Amino acid sequence: MGNVSAQMKAFMDSTGDRYFAQKWKNKIASGFSVSGGPSGDKLNSLIAMATFAMQHGMIWVGLGLTSVEEDGTNRLGFFWGAGGQALMEPPEEAPMS
C-alpha cells in the first residue's frame, strides 16, 4: 500500500552485497506499476524503484512518451515508467496502459 510490494522491498533490501560491489553499475533499469485507481500509489512505486536503481549506479529509463499518444498509450500520464490501471477485468481486457 503506497509503495512497492513487500516482496519487491525484501528483494531490494537483500542487495547490499551487490550495492557495495557496484555489480549493476551502468546496467539499464526501468519499472512498471499497476493499481485500481488512475493515479494512486503508482508514482510513489516508480520513484522508489528508480531511486533503488540509481543507488546501484544503474541507468533508469522512463517511457519517452507523451500523455497524448494517439493510441492511448500512457493515457494516465506516467513518465518515470509504465503505469497501468486494472481492477477485476479478465486478463484479455486489462491492463490497457
Residue pairs with C-beta under 8 A, 6 or more apart in sequence:
1 41
2 41
2 44
3 9
3 41
3 44
3 45
3 48
4 12
4 45
4 48
4 49
8 49
12 52
15 56
17 23
18 24
18 56
19 55
19 56
22 56
22 57
23 56
24 53
24 56
24 57
24 58
25 56
25 57
25 58
26 57
26 58
26 59
27 56
27 58
27 59
28 58
28 59
28 61
29 49
29 50
29 53
29 56
29 58
29 59
29 60
29 61
30 60
30 61
30 62
30 81
30 82
31 45
31 46
31 49
31 50
31 53
31 80
31 81
31 82
32 46
32 81
32 82
32 83
32 84
33 41
33 42
33 45
33 46
33 81
33 82
33 83
33 84
34 42
34 83
34 84
34 85
34 86
34 95
35 41
35 42
35 85
35 86
36 85
36 86
36 87
37 85
38 76
38 85
39 76
42 76
42 78
42 83
43 78
43 80
43 83
46 78
46 80
46 81
46 83
47 80
49 81
50 60
50 80
50 81
53 59
53 60
54 60
60 80
62 79
62 80
62 81
63 74
63 78
63 79
63 80
63 81
63 82
65 73
65 74
65 79
66 74
67 74
67 75
67 76
67 77
69 75
72 96
72 97
73 97
74 82
74 97
75 96
75 97
76 83
76 84
76 85
76 97
82 97
83 97
84 94
84 95
84 96
84 97
85 94
85 95
85 96
85 97
86 94
86 95
87 94
89 95
